[in-house]
Amino acid sequence: MRGVHVDHATIQRWVFKFAPLLESQIKKRKSRVGVSWRMDETYIKVKGIWCYLYRAVDKLGNTVDFLLTRRRQRMSAQSFLIKAIKNNFQPTVINIDKSGSNTSAIRVYNKRSFAI
């Protein structure tokens, strides 16, 4: 910002305060996604740091959800899948590549949902 000096702690407080409000407004405007999803992960460079991008898209190419993490972990894939289903709905079909983390996430979700 020009001519305005703001402490990083102030910006962090703004993020904590206004992020939920922004998220609720975005959810209201988000279009409905399809019932068939494609879920994958890829390794990308963000500001010079290699990160894992988990993403899900529907049949028409609309983004369902995404998650960017520094590590490739089973728990990251599980939390991503649970968040994507919670924010949208449970799809009828999820196509995945043969990555172990996505396969494990779907198995854990299926066990959890059938146990209830």
HUTA-V89431 format. One record per helix or strand of 2 or more residues. SS is the DSSP state (2 for helix, 1 for strand). FROM is the first residue (numbers start at 1). LEN is the number of residues. If there is no record, write none. Layout:
SS/FROM/LEN, SS/FROM/LEN
//
This chain:
2/8/22, 1/36/11, 1/49/10, 1/63/7, 2/74/14, 1/93/4, 2/100/16
//
